[in-house]
Amino acid sequence: MNPAPNPTSKTVLMPIPNRDFDPSEVAVSWRILTAQGHQVVFATSDGQPAATDPMMLSGEGLDFWGFIPLLKKIKLLGLTLRTNAGARADYAALQNNRAFLAPLSYAELQPMAYDGLLLPGGHRARGMLAYLESQPLQDVVCAFFDSGKPVAAICHGVVLAARSCSPRTGKSVLYGRKTTALTWKLEQTAWNLMKFCGRFWDPAYYRTYAEQGGEVAGYRSVQAEVTRALAQPEDFLDATADAPDFFRKSSGLFRDSASDHRPAFVVTDGNYVSARWPGDVHLFAATFSQLLEAGAR
C-alpha cells in the first residue's frame, strides 16, 4: 500500500547559476526541504546542469601557495574555508537528483506553477553575474513577491531580490521589508583573508563586484547594495551585541547545524525569510519550510 500523501507538501523553485553557486546554500536547503516532503525544481540560465565552485568543495587553491600545481594539494586555510563535511555529503547526494540534473531555463519559468521560491547565493563573479543580472529571473522574483507566496533568500540571493523591481510600485520587492544578507563585516573578512593569507594573486575571489574609482570601500558590497534598495537603512538587520550567542553569530568562525542553531541569524518578515551566509543555512531552510507548510501570505 502506498503511503498517504503529505498534505503540507509544496513545490519549491530554486533558480541557481550555471556555475559557482555556494554548495551549502543549495544542497543543504535541498536536503532539508525534501526531507520535509517538499519537491524542489531547479532552473539555470540555459537549462543545462549546474556545477558549484570546486574550490568550495576541495579547499584546493585557497592557500597562498595555491597557484603552484603540486603544492595546492596541501591545504591549511583551505580546510577552514571550504564547505563542511555535512554539506559536502549533501552536495554529493544532489548529484544524483533528477531535477538537479535536468533543470529548467529561467526563460520558461511559470511562477504560478510553484508554491515557493528559494534564492541561494555564491560569490565568484565569473559564475554569479548571469544569475544576479538576469532580467527574466528578476521578473520571476517580482511575480513571487507580488503573489504573496513564500520567498527565501540567502547571501547573494538577497542581491537578486533587491534588484527585482515590482511593476506595481517601481521599487525593489524588498522596499518596506526587513532583511539581512551577507554583511560587509563577513565579506570584508573573507576578502582580507585572501589578500593577506590566501590567494594574494586573486584577492577579489570573495568579492563579486569591486568598487570603482572614487567609491568608498564596501560600496559594492552585498550589504551596501541591498541597503540602498530598502525603505530605510535600519531595515537591514544583523545580530546585535545583546543577542544570545553573539560571538557565535558574528565572528564567522561557527556554522549552524541541524542540532545547533546558535550561530545562525535569520530574519523573517511576513512570507519572506532571509539569511546572511552558509553558516545560517540550516535554520534558514527550516524556517522557510515552516513558512511553506503554514501557507504564509
N, C-alpha and C positions, 0 to 999 in steps of 0.2 A: 504494500500500500504506500502511495506517495505521501510525504508529509504535507500537512496543511500549509498553504502559503502564508508568508509573514504579512499581516495586514498593514504593517508600517513600512514595508519595503518601498524604496524610492529609486528613481533612476537619476544619476548624477552625471553631469557633463564636466569633464576635466580637460580643457584645452592645454596643450603643452608645446614648447618649442621643439623643432626637429632635432635639436642637439643642445647640450649644455644645461639642461634643466637640473635642478637640485634633486638628487636621488631620494633623500629623506622625505622632502615635502611631497613628492609624487608617490613613492612606493609605500611609505608608512600610512599616508592618508588613504591610499587604495586599500591596503590591508585592513585598516580599522573599519572603513565603510563597508567593505564586502563581508567582513566578519559579522557585521550587524544586519546582514541580509540585503544590503543595497547593491544595485548594479551601477558600475562605473563605465561610462563611454568616453573614449579618448578622441582627441582631434589634434591634428598638426596642420601646418600651413598648406601642405600639398597632399595630405592624406597618406603620406609614407611613414613607416615606422620610425620612431624617435630613439635617440640614444642620449644618455646622460654624459656629463663631463667625466671622462675616465679618470682624471686626477682626483676627483672627489671620491672615487671608489678605492683606488690603489694608494693614493698619497705620494706616488712617484712624481718627482718634478717640483715638489713644493719646498724642498730644502734648497739652500743657496748653491749647492753643487748639482742641482737637478738638470742643468744643461749639459752635463757630461754623461754620455750614454751609459757607461758601465757604473759610474758612481750613483746615478739617480735611483738605482735599486736599493740603495742604503737610505732608510727613512728615519728621521728623528722628528722634526717638525711635522712632516707629512703624516706620521702616525697619529698626531694630535688633531690635525685639521681635517683629515679625511672623514667620510661618513662612518658612523659607528657600526659595530658588528650586527646589531639587530636590523638596522636599516639596510645594510648590505645584503642581508638574508632576504629581506622583503623585496629588494630590487631584483635579486636573483629569481625569486618566485614570480615576479611580474613579467619576466622574460618569457614565461610560458602562458601568459594570459592572452586569450584570443582577441579581446577588444584592444589590448595594447599593441598587438602585432598587426591589427587591421584598423587603424584609426580612420576617422572621417577627416575631411578637409574643413578648414574654417568656413569656406565659402558655401558649403552645403548644409551648415548647421541650421536647425529649426528650433529656436529656444522653447517653443511651446511643447516640444516633444519630451522635455526633461523637467524633473521636479526640483532640481537644484544645480548650482554652478560652483565649482571649486577652482580657484586660480592659484596654482603653485608658482614658485619663483625659481631663481637661478641667478647667476651674476655675470658670467663670462659673456662679453659683448658680442663675440662672433656668432653665438647661437641665440642670444636673447632678443636681439633687436627686431627680428622678423615677428616675434611674439608680442613684444611691447608696443610696436609701431603699426600693427595690423589694424586697418580701419574696419574690415569685416568683423574682426574679433571684438573690437571696441563696440560695434553695433550690437553684437550678441550680448555683451556685458550690459549695455543700456537696456536691452529688452528684458533681461532678467530682473534688473533693479526696478524697472517701471512696472513689471508684472507683480511684484511683491513676493516672488519666490525666494527661498533662502540662498544666500551667496556667501562664500567663504574666500578669503584672500590672505596669503601669507608672503612675507618678504617682498620680492619684486613683483609678485602678483598684485600687490596693492597699487603699484605704479600703473599697471594696466587698468585697474578700476578707476584710479584718479584721472586718467586721460580720457575716459569714456564719458562723453557729454550727452546728457539726456536731450532728445529733440523737443521734449515738452518744456524744459526750463532753460536750455542752452548752457547749463552749468554741469560740472562734474557730478556723477552719480553719488559721490561722497560728500558733496556740499550739504552742510547741515547735519552730517553724521559724525559720530565719534569713531576714531580708528587708531590703530597702530600699524607699524610696518617696520622694516629693517631700520634701526635707529642709526643716526650718524655716529654715535659712540661705537657701536658694533662694527659698522662699515669702516670707520677710520682705524680702529684697532687692527682689523684684518689687513687693511692697506699698509699700515706701518709695519706689520709683521713681514709682509712681502718685501718692502723696501729695505729693511734692516736685517732681517733674519732668513728670508726665503728667496723668492725669485727676484733678486735685485735687477736682473736684466728685463724683467717683465713686472714692474712694481704695481701696475694698474690691474693685475689679474683679478682682484676682488672689486674693482670699480667698473660698472657697466658704462657709465658716462663720466667723462673727465671735464673739469672746469675749463672754460675758455678764457682768453685774455681779459684781465680786469675783473673776473669773478672771484669772489672770496672762496676760501676752502670750504667745501661742503655744499656749495650752491647747487651742484648737480647730484647731490646725494639723494637716496630714496626718501629719507625723512623730509628734506627740504622741498622736493618736488611734490610729494603728497600734501605737505602742509600748505603749499601755495594753492592747492585745489579746494581747500576746506573753507568753511564759512568764517572760521577764526582759528588762529594758531593753537589755542587751548584745546581744540578738538583732536589734536594729535596727542595720544596718550602713551606713557611708558611707566614702568614700575617706579613708584616714589620711595623715598628713603624710609618712610614709615611702614612700607609694605612688609608683611611676613616674608622671611627668607629673601630679603632684598639683595644680599650679596649673591646668592644663587641665581636670582633673576637677572642681575645686571652685569655680572662680571664677564660673561661669555665663556666661562670655564665649565659650565654644567649644562647638560641637556636633560629634558624630561624623559620619562619612560611610562609604560603602561601602569606601573605601580607607584610612580613618584612624579607628581605634577608640581613639586615645589619650585623647580627652576623656571616653569613656564609662565608666560604673561600673555593673556588673550583678552580681547575686547569684544563684547557683544553689544550691538546696538540694533534692537528690533530683530529683523530677519538677516542681519549682516554680522559675520564674525571675522575678526582679523587677528593676525599674529605676526611676530617680528622676524623669526629666523627658524632654522631647523630644530633648535633647542626647545621650541614650543609645540612641535608638531603633534605629539600625542594628545595633549589637551585640546589643541586646535581642532583636530579631526573628530575627537569625541564630542566636543561642543557642537560642531556642525551636524554630526549625526543626530544629536538630540533635537536640533532645530528642525531637521527634516522630519523626524518622527512626530514632532509636535505640530507639524504643518504651520509653522510660524509665518505670519504675514505682516 
